[in-house]
């Protein structure tokens, strides 16, 4: 069963024009959102560099 915060988030969602998301390089469980593919690719590159530094990705 979802908690109340999850239900509230669905019922009272924030309208936006983001179409991409990527985990943050800070590995804090949050995401960076992007409006364009170029912006998303920059976020993804930053995340991949963080994975490489942690030796998680080859």
mmCIF file of the N, C-alpha and C atoms, coordinates in Angstrom:
data_MODEL
# 
_entry.id   MODEL 
# 
loop_
_atom_site.group_PDB 
_atom_site.id 
_atom_site.type_symbol 
_atom_site.label_atom_id 
_atom_site.label_alt_id 
_atom_site.label_comp_id 
_atom_site.label_asym_id 
_atom_site.label_entity_id 
_atom_site.label_seq_id 
_atom_site.pdbx_PDB_ins_code 
_atom_site.Cartn_x 
_atom_site.Cartn_y 
_atom_site.Cartn_z 
_atom_site.occupancy 
_atom_site.B_iso_or_equiv 
_atom_site.pdbx_formal_charge 
_atom_site.auth_seq_id 
_atom_site.auth_comp_id 
_atom_site.auth_asym_id 
_atom_site.auth_atom_id 
_atom_site.pdbx_PDB_model_num 
ATOM 1   N N  . UNK A 1 1  ? 0.839  -1.174 0.000   1.00 0.00 ? 1  UNK A N  1 
ATOM 2   C CA . UNK A 1 1  ? 0.000  0.000  0.000   1.00 0.00 ? 1  UNK A CA 1 
ATOM 3   C C  . UNK A 1 1  ? 0.891  1.247  0.000   1.00 0.00 ? 1  UNK A C  1 
ATOM 4   N N  . UNK A 1 2  ? 0.683  2.175  -0.945  1.00 0.00 ? 2  UNK A N  1 
ATOM 5   C CA . UNK A 1 2  ? 1.488  3.396  -0.951  1.00 0.00 ? 2  UNK A CA 1 
ATOM 6   C C  . UNK A 1 2  ? 1.186  4.266  0.266   1.00 0.00 ? 2  UNK A C  1 
ATOM 7   N N  . UNK A 1 3  ? 2.188  5.030  0.674   1.00 0.00 ? 3  UNK A N  1 
ATOM 8   C CA . UNK A 1 3  ? 1.952  5.927  1.813   1.00 0.00 ? 3  UNK A CA 1 
ATOM 9   C C  . UNK A 1 3  ? 1.200  7.175  1.344   1.00 0.00 ? 3  UNK A C  1 
ATOM 10  N N  . UNK A 1 4  ? 0.767  7.970  2.291   1.00 0.00 ? 4  UNK A N  1 
ATOM 11  C CA . UNK A 1 4  ? -0.050 9.149  1.981   1.00 0.00 ? 4  UNK A CA 1 
ATOM 12  C C  . UNK A 1 4  ? 0.688  10.160 1.106   1.00 0.00 ? 4  UNK A C  1 
ATOM 13  N N  . UNK A 1 5  ? 1.999  10.289 1.290   1.00 0.00 ? 5  UNK A N  1 
ATOM 14  C CA . UNK A 1 5  ? 2.766  11.245 0.474   1.00 0.00 ? 5  UNK A CA 1 
ATOM 15  C C  . UNK A 1 5  ? 2.707  10.846 -1.001  1.00 0.00 ? 5  UNK A C  1 
ATOM 16  N N  . UNK A 1 6  ? 2.780  9.553  -1.282  1.00 0.00 ? 6  UNK A N  1 
ATOM 17  C CA . UNK A 1 6  ? 2.713  9.087  -2.668  1.00 0.00 ? 6  UNK A CA 1 
ATOM 18  C C  . UNK A 1 6  ? 1.332  9.361  -3.262  1.00 0.00 ? 6  UNK A C  1 
ATOM 19  N N  . UNK A 1 7  ? 0.292  9.103  -2.494  1.00 0.00 ? 7  UNK A N  1 
ATOM 20  C CA . UNK A 1 7  ? -1.069 9.351  -2.971  1.00 0.00 ? 7  UNK A CA 1 
ATOM 21  C C  . UNK A 1 7  ? -1.290 10.844 -3.202  1.00 0.00 ? 7  UNK A C  1 
ATOM 22  N N  . UNK A 1 8  ? -0.823 11.670 -2.266  1.00 0.00 ? 8  UNK A N  1 
ATOM 23  C CA . UNK A 1 8  ? -0.945 13.122 -2.416  1.00 0.00 ? 8  UNK A CA 1 
ATOM 24  C C  . UNK A 1 8  ? -0.202 13.592 -3.668  1.00 0.00 ? 8  UNK A C  1 
ATOM 25  N N  . UNK A 1 9  ? 0.973  13.018 -3.924  1.00 0.00 ? 9  UNK A N  1 
ATOM 26  C CA . UNK A 1 9  ? 1.757  13.407 -5.094  1.00 0.00 ? 9  UNK A CA 1 
ATOM 27  C C  . UNK A 1 9  ? 1.032  13.116 -6.396  1.00 0.00 ? 9  UNK A C  1 
ATOM 28  N N  . UNK A 1 10 ? 0.307  12.018 -6.438  1.00 0.00 ? 10 UNK A N  1 
ATOM 29  C CA . UNK A 1 10 ? -0.456 11.672 -7.647  1.00 0.00 ? 10 UNK A CA 1 
ATOM 30  C C  . UNK A 1 10 ? -1.675 12.583 -7.786  1.00 0.00 ? 10 UNK A C  1 
ATOM 31  N N  . UNK A 1 11 ? -2.374 12.807 -6.695  1.00 0.00 ? 11 UNK A N  1 
ATOM 32  C CA . UNK A 1 11 ? -3.597 13.607 -6.749  1.00 0.00 ? 11 UNK A CA 1 
ATOM 33  C C  . UNK A 1 11 ? -3.323 15.095 -6.941  1.00 0.00 ? 11 UNK A C  1 
ATOM 34  N N  . UNK A 1 12 ? -2.188 15.569 -6.457  1.00 0.00 ? 12 UNK A N  1 
ATOM 35  C CA . UNK A 1 12 ? -1.849 16.995 -6.524  1.00 0.00 ? 12 UNK A CA 1 
ATOM 36  C C  . UNK A 1 12 ? -0.531 17.207 -7.253  1.00 0.00 ? 12 UNK A C  1 
ATOM 37  N N  . UNK A 1 13 ? -0.433 16.618 -8.435  1.00 0.00 ? 13 UNK A N  1 
ATOM 38  C CA . UNK A 1 13 ? 0.823  16.677 -9.179  1.00 0.00 ? 13 UNK A CA 1 
ATOM 39  C C  . UNK A 1 13 ? 1.138  18.095 -9.632  1.00 0.00 ? 13 UNK A C  1 
ATOM 40  N N  . UNK A 1 14 ? 2.427  18.338 -9.824  1.00 0.00 ? 14 UNK A N  1 
ATOM 41  C CA . UNK A 1 14 ? 2.901  19.637 -10.293 1.00 0.00 ? 14 UNK A CA 1 
ATOM 42  C C  . UNK A 1 14 ? 2.968  19.620 -11.814 1.00 0.00 ? 14 UNK A C  1 
ATOM 43  N N  . UNK A 1 15 ? 2.345  20.571 -12.460 1.00 0.00 ? 15 UNK A N  1 
ATOM 44  C CA . UNK A 1 15 ? 2.408  20.655 -13.916 1.00 0.00 ? 15 UNK A CA 1 
ATOM 45  C C  . UNK A 1 15 ? 3.759  21.248 -14.315 1.00 0.00 ? 15 UNK A C  1 
ATOM 46  N N  . UNK A 1 16 ? 4.395  20.642 -15.311 1.00 0.00 ? 16 UNK A N  1 
ATOM 47  C CA . UNK A 1 16 ? 5.696  21.102 -15.791 1.00 0.00 ? 16 UNK A CA 1 
ATOM 48  C C  . UNK A 1 16 ? 5.876  20.652 -17.234 1.00 0.00 ? 16 UNK A C  1 
ATOM 49  N N  . UNK A 1 17 ? 6.973  21.053 -17.833 1.00 0.00 ? 17 UNK A N  1 
ATOM 50  C CA . UNK A 1 17 ? 7.238  20.639 -19.209 1.00 0.00 ? 17 UNK A CA 1 
ATOM 51  C C  . UNK A 1 17 ? 8.516  19.805 -19.320 1.00 0.00 ? 17 UNK A C  1 
ATOM 52  N N  . UNK A 1 18 ? 8.909  19.163 -18.228 1.00 0.00 ? 18 UNK A N  1 
ATOM 53  C CA . UNK A 1 18 ? 10.059 18.262 -18.267 1.00 0.00 ? 18 UNK A CA 1 
ATOM 54  C C  . UNK A 1 18 ? 9.657  16.972 -18.962 1.00 0.00 ? 18 UNK A C  1 
ATOM 55  N N  . UNK A 1 19 ? 10.545 16.450 -19.809 1.00 0.00 ? 19 UNK A N  1 
ATOM 56  C CA . UNK A 1 19 ? 10.243 15.177 -20.447 1.00 0.00 ? 19 UNK A CA 1 
ATOM 57  C C  . UNK A 1 19 ? 11.337 14.133 -20.210 1.00 0.00 ? 19 UNK A C  1 
ATOM 58  N N  . UNK A 1 20 ? 12.437 14.526 -19.572 1.00 0.00 ? 20 UNK A N  1 
ATOM 59  C CA . UNK A 1 20 ? 13.535 13.600 -19.290 1.00 0.00 ? 20 UNK A CA 1 
ATOM 60  C C  . UNK A 1 20 ? 13.890 13.669 -17.804 1.00 0.00 ? 20 UNK A C  1 
ATOM 61  N N  . UNK A 1 21 ? 14.376 12.555 -17.276 1.00 0.00 ? 21 UNK A N  1 
ATOM 62  C CA . UNK A 1 21 ? 14.923 12.586 -15.926 1.00 0.00 ? 21 UNK A CA 1 
ATOM 63  C C  . UNK A 1 21 ? 16.080 11.609 -15.826 1.00 0.00 ? 21 UNK A C  1 
ATOM 64  N N  . UNK A 1 22 ? 16.985 11.894 -14.904 1.00 0.00 ? 22 UNK A N  1 
ATOM 65  C CA . UNK A 1 22 ? 18.192 11.089 -14.721 1.00 0.00 ? 22 UNK A CA 1 
ATOM 66  C C  . UNK A 1 22 ? 18.581 11.159 -13.249 1.00 0.00 ? 22 UNK A C  1 
ATOM 67  N N  . UNK A 1 23 ? 19.032 10.042 -12.700 1.00 0.00 ? 23 UNK A N  1 
ATOM 68  C CA . UNK A 1 23 ? 19.503 10.048 -11.317 1.00 0.00 ? 23 UNK A CA 1 
ATOM 69  C C  . UNK A 1 23 ? 20.625 11.068 -11.166 1.00 0.00 ? 23 UNK A C  1 
ATOM 70  N N  . UNK A 1 24 ? 20.706 11.656 -9.990  1.00 0.00 ? 24 UNK A N  1 
ATOM 71  C CA . UNK A 1 24 ? 21.721 12.675 -9.736  1.00 0.00 ? 24 UNK A CA 1 
ATOM 72  C C  . UNK A 1 24 ? 23.080 12.036 -9.438  1.00 0.00 ? 24 UNK A C  1 
ATOM 73  N N  . UNK A 1 25 ? 24.140 12.707 -9.824  1.00 0.00 ? 25 UNK A N  1 
ATOM 74  C CA . UNK A 1 25 ? 25.503 12.229 -9.582  1.00 0.00 ? 25 UNK A CA 1 
ATOM 75  C C  . UNK A 1 25 ? 25.819 12.182 -8.089  1.00 0.00 ? 25 UNK A C  1 
ATOM 76  N N  . UNK A 1 26 ? 25.058 12.912 -7.296  1.00 0.00 ? 26 UNK A N  1 
ATOM 77  C CA . UNK A 1 26 ? 25.279 12.928 -5.843  1.00 0.00 ? 26 UNK A CA 1 
ATOM 78  C C  . UNK A 1 26 ? 24.824 11.634 -5.179  1.00 0.00 ? 26 UNK A C  1 
ATOM 79  N N  . UNK A 1 27 ? 24.113 10.787 -5.938  1.00 0.00 ? 27 UNK A N  1 
ATOM 80  C CA . UNK A 1 27 ? 23.631 9.494  -5.432  1.00 0.00 ? 27 UNK A CA 1 
ATOM 81  C C  . UNK A 1 27 ? 22.779 9.673  -4.169  1.00 0.00 ? 27 UNK A C  1 
ATOM 82  N N  . UNK A 1 28 ? 21.935 10.691 -4.198  1.00 0.00 ? 28 UNK A N  1 
ATOM 83  C CA . UNK A 1 28 ? 21.116 11.000 -3.029  1.00 0.00 ? 28 UNK A CA 1 
ATOM 84  C C  . UNK A 1 28 ? 19.669 10.527 -3.169  1.00 0.00 ? 28 UNK A C  1 
ATOM 85  N N  . UNK A 1 29 ? 19.409 9.724  -4.198  1.00 0.00 ? 29 UNK A N  1 
ATOM 86  C CA . UNK A 1 29 ? 18.063 9.214  -4.408  1.00 0.00 ? 29 UNK A CA 1 
ATOM 87  C C  . UNK A 1 29 ? 17.148 10.180 -5.141  1.00 0.00 ? 29 UNK A C  1 
ATOM 88  N N  . UNK A 1 30 ? 17.678 11.333 -5.512  1.00 0.00 ? 30 UNK A N  1 
ATOM 89  C CA . UNK A 1 30 ? 16.881 12.327 -6.229  1.00 0.00 ? 30 UNK A CA 1 
ATOM 90  C C  . UNK A 1 30 ? 17.253 12.302 -7.705  1.00 0.00 ? 30 UNK A C  1 
ATOM 91  N N  . UNK A 1 31 ? 16.552 13.087 -8.514  1.00 0.00 ? 31 UNK A N  1 
ATOM 92  C CA . UNK A 1 31 ? 16.769 13.107 -9.960  1.00 0.00 ? 31 UNK A CA 1 
ATOM 93  C C  . UNK A 1 31 ? 16.918 14.533 -10.469 1.00 0.00 ? 31 UNK A C  1 
ATOM 94  N N  . UNK A 1 32 ? 17.634 14.653 -11.585 1.00 0.00 ? 32 UNK A N  1 
ATOM 95  C CA . UNK A 1 32 ? 17.683 15.907 -12.335 1.00 0.00 ? 32 UNK A CA 1 
ATOM 96  C C  . UNK A 1 32 ? 16.679 15.779 -13.477 1.00 0.00 ? 32 UNK A C  1 
ATOM 97  N N  . UNK A 1 33 ? 15.934 16.831 -13.730 1.00 0.00 ? 33 UNK A N  1 
ATOM 98  C CA . UNK A 1 33 ? 14.938 16.847 -14.797 1.00 0.00 ? 33 UNK A CA 1 
ATOM 99  C C  . UNK A 1 33 ? 15.389 17.780 -15.899 1.00 0.00 ? 33 UNK A C  1 
ATOM 100 N N  . UNK A 1 34 ? 15.023 17.455 -17.134 1.00 0.00 ? 34 UNK A N  1 
ATOM 101 C CA . UNK A 1 34 ? 15.477 18.241 -18.281 1.00 0.00 ? 34 UNK A CA 1 
ATOM 102 C C  . UNK A 1 34 ? 14.336 18.431 -19.270 1.00 0.00 ? 34 UNK A C  1 
ATOM 103 N N  . UNK A 1 35 ? 14.380 19.558 -19.947 1.00 0.00 ? 35 UNK A N  1 
ATOM 104 C CA . UNK A 1 35 ? 13.381 19.861 -20.972 1.00 0.00 ? 35 UNK A CA 1 
ATOM 105 C C  . UNK A 1 35 ? 13.846 19.437 -22.361 1.00 0.00 ? 35 UNK A C  1 
ATOM 106 N N  . UNK A 1 36 ? 15.165 19.363 -22.566 1.00 0.00 ? 36 UNK A N  1 
ATOM 107 C CA . UNK A 1 36 ? 15.700 19.034 -23.887 1.00 0.00 ? 36 UNK A CA 1 
ATOM 108 C C  . UNK A 1 36 ? 16.592 17.800 -23.802 1.00 0.00 ? 36 UNK A C  1 
ATOM 109 N N  . UNK A 1 37 ? 16.781 17.160 -24.953 1.00 0.00 ? 37 UNK A N  1 
ATOM 110 C CA . UNK A 1 37 ? 17.658 15.995 -25.003 1.00 0.00 ? 37 UNK A CA 1 
ATOM 111 C C  . UNK A 1 37 ? 19.099 16.389 -24.696 1.00 0.00 ? 37 UNK A C  1 
ATOM 112 N N  . UNK A 1 38 ? 19.539 17.544 -25.161 1.00 0.00 ? 38 UNK A N  1 
ATOM 113 C CA . UNK A 1 38 ? 20.907 17.996 -24.870 1.00 0.00 ? 38 UNK A CA 1 
ATOM 114 C C  . UNK A 1 38 ? 21.125 18.156 -23.365 1.00 0.00 ? 38 UNK A C  1 
ATOM 115 N N  . UNK A 1 39 ? 20.163 18.767 -22.693 1.00 0.00 ? 39 UNK A N  1 
ATOM 116 C CA . UNK A 1 39 ? 20.262 18.944 -21.247 1.00 0.00 ? 39 UNK A CA 1 
ATOM 117 C C  . UNK A 1 39 ? 20.270 17.584 -20.545 1.00 0.00 ? 39 UNK A C  1 
ATOM 118 N N  . UNK A 1 40 ? 19.415 16.686 -21.003 1.00 0.00 ? 40 UNK A N  1 
ATOM 119 C CA . UNK A 1 40 ? 19.374 15.342 -20.422 1.00 0.00 ? 40 UNK A CA 1 
ATOM 120 C C  . UNK A 1 40 ? 20.714 14.627 -20.615 1.00 0.00 ? 40 UNK A C  1 
ATOM 121 N N  . UNK A 1 41 ? 21.282 14.729 -21.802 1.00 0.00 ? 41 UNK A N  1 
ATOM 122 C CA . UNK A 1 41 ? 22.562 14.068 -22.074 1.00 0.00 ? 41 UNK A CA 1 
ATOM 123 C C  . UNK A 1 41 ? 23.666 14.597 -21.168 1.00 0.00 ? 41 UNK A C  1 
ATOM 124 N N  . UNK A 1 42 ? 23.656 15.887 -20.869 1.00 0.00 ? 42 UNK A N  1 
ATOM 125 C CA . UNK A 1 42 ? 24.641 16.447 -19.927 1.00 0.00 ? 42 UNK A CA 1 
ATOM 126 C C  . UNK A 1 42 ? 24.434 15.842 -18.536 1.00 0.00 ? 42 UNK A C  1 
ATOM 127 N N  . UNK A 1 43 ? 23.176 15.738 -18.105 1.00 0.00 ? 43 UNK A N  1 
ATOM 128 C CA . UNK A 1 43 ? 22.896 15.128 -16.809 1.00 0.00 ? 43 UNK A CA 1 
ATOM 129 C C  . UNK A 1 43 ? 23.351 13.669 -16.776 1.00 0.00 ? 43 UNK A C  1 
ATOM 130 N N  . UNK A 1 44 ? 23.102 12.948 -17.851 1.00 0.00 ? 44 UNK A N  1 
ATOM 131 C CA . UNK A 1 44 ? 23.486 11.540 -17.918 1.00 0.00 ? 44 UNK A CA 1 
ATOM 132 C C  . UNK A 1 44 ? 25.004 11.383 -17.911 1.00 0.00 ? 44 UNK A C  1 
ATOM 133 N N  . UNK A 1 45 ? 25.715 12.250 -18.619 1.00 0.00 ? 45 UNK A N  1 
ATOM 134 C CA . UNK A 1 45 ? 27.177 12.180 -18.625 1.00 0.00 ? 45 UNK A CA 1 
ATOM 135 C C  . UNK A 1 45 ? 27.734 12.416 -17.227 1.00 0.00 ? 45 UNK A C  1 
ATOM 136 N N  . UNK A 1 46 ? 27.160 13.365 -16.518 1.00 0.00 ? 46 UNK A N  1 
ATOM 137 C CA . UNK A 1 46 ? 27.600 13.643 -15.154 1.00 0.00 ? 46 UNK A CA 1 
ATOM 138 C C  . UNK A 1 46 ? 27.354 12.422 -14.254 1.00 0.00 ? 46 UNK A C  1 
ATOM 139 N N  . UNK A 1 47 ? 26.210 11.811 -14.405 1.00 0.00 ? 47 UNK A N  1 
ATOM 140 C CA . UNK A 1 47 ? 25.886 10.614 -13.624 1.00 0.00 ? 47 UNK A CA 1 
ATOM 141 C C  . UNK A 1 47 ? 26.837 9.464  -13.965 1.00 0.00 ? 47 UNK A C  1 
ATOM 142 N N  . UNK A 1 48 ? 27.118 9.271  -15.249 1.00 0.00 ? 48 UNK A N  1 
ATOM 143 C CA . UNK A 1 48 ? 28.037 8.203  -15.668 1.00 0.00 ? 48 UNK A CA 1 
ATOM 144 C C  . UNK A 1 48 ? 29.448 8.445  -15.143 1.00 0.00 ? 48 UNK A C  1 
ATOM 145 N N  . UNK A 1 49 ? 29.883 9.700  -15.119 1.00 0.00 ? 49 UNK A N  1 
ATOM 146 C CA . UNK A 1 49 ? 31.202 10.001 -14.552 1.00 0.00 ? 49 UNK A CA 1 
ATOM 147 C C  . UNK A 1 49 ? 31.243 9.634  -13.065 1.00 0.00 ? 49 UNK A C  1 
ATOM 148 N N  . UNK A 1 50 ? 30.153 9.902  -12.356 1.00 0.00 ? 50 UNK A N  1 
ATOM 149 C CA . UNK A 1 50 ? 30.087 9.537  -10.931 1.00 0.00 ? 50 UNK A CA 1 
ATOM 150 C C  . UNK A 1 50 ? 30.160 8.021  -10.766 1.00 0.00 ? 50 UNK A C  1 
ATOM 151 N N  . UNK A 1 51 ? 29.489 7.282  -11.629 1.00 0.00 ? 51 UNK A N  1 
ATOM 152 C CA . UNK A 1 51 ? 29.550 5.816  -11.576 1.00 0.00 ? 51 UNK A CA 1 
ATOM 153 C C  . UNK A 1 51 ? 30.982 5.337  -11.831 1.00 0.00 ? 51 UNK A C  1 
ATOM 154 N N  . UNK A 1 52 ? 31.636 5.959  -12.823 1.00 0.00 ? 52 UNK A N  1 
ATOM 155 C CA . UNK A 1 52 ? 33.022 5.595  -13.128 1.00 0.00 ? 52 UNK A CA 1 
ATOM 156 C C  . UNK A 1 52 ? 33.941 5.859  -11.942 1.00 0.00 ? 52 UNK A C  1 
ATOM 157 N N  . UNK A 1 53 ? 33.760 7.007  -11.269 1.00 0.00 ? 53 UNK A N  1 
ATOM 158 C CA . UNK A 1 53 ? 34.596 7.316  -10.100 1.00 0.00 ? 53 UNK A CA 1 
ATOM 159 C C  . UNK A 1 53 ? 34.391 6.278  -8.989  1.00 0.00 ? 53 UNK A C  1 
ATOM 160 N N  . UNK A 1 54 ? 33.189 5.741  -8.889  1.00 0.00 ? 54 UNK A N  1 
ATOM 161 C CA . UNK A 1 54 ? 32.881 4.756  -7.861  1.00 0.00 ? 54 UNK A CA 1 
ATOM 162 C C  . UNK A 1 54 ? 33.209 3.328  -8.322  1.00 0.00 ? 54 UNK A C  1 
ATOM 163 N N  . UNK A 1 55 ? 33.745 3.216  -9.547  1.00 0.00 ? 55 UNK A N  1 
ATOM 164 C CA . UNK A 1 55 ? 34.100 1.938  -10.159 1.00 0.00 ? 55 UNK A CA 1 
ATOM 165 C C  . UNK A 1 55 ? 32.899 0.999  -10.232 1.00 0.00 ? 55 UNK A C  1 
ATOM 166 N N  . UNK A 1 56 ? 31.743 1.574  -10.507 1.00 0.00 ? 56 UNK A N  1 
ATOM 167 C CA . UNK A 1 56 ? 30.507 0.811  -10.659 1.00 0.00 ? 56 UNK A CA 1 
ATOM 168 C C  . UNK A 1 56 ? 30.277 0.491  -12.127 1.00 0.00 ? 56 UNK A C  1 
ATOM 169 N N  . UNK A 1 57 ? 30.795 1.303  -13.001 1.00 0.00 ? 57 UNK A N  1 
ATOM 170 C CA . UNK A 1 57 ? 30.560 1.179  -14.436 1.00 0.00 ? 57 UNK A CA 1 
ATOM 171 C C  . UNK A 1 57 ? 31.904 0.978  -15.131 1.00 0.00 ? 57 UNK A C  1 
ATOM 172 N N  . UNK A 1 58 ? 31.909 0.154  -16.141 1.00 0.00 ? 58 UNK A N  1 
ATOM 173 C CA . UNK A 1 58 ? 33.147 -0.072 -16.902 1.00 0.00 ? 58 UNK A CA 1 
ATOM 174 C C  . UNK A 1 58 ? 33.297 0.948  -17.983 1.00 0.00 ? 58 UNK A C  1 
# 
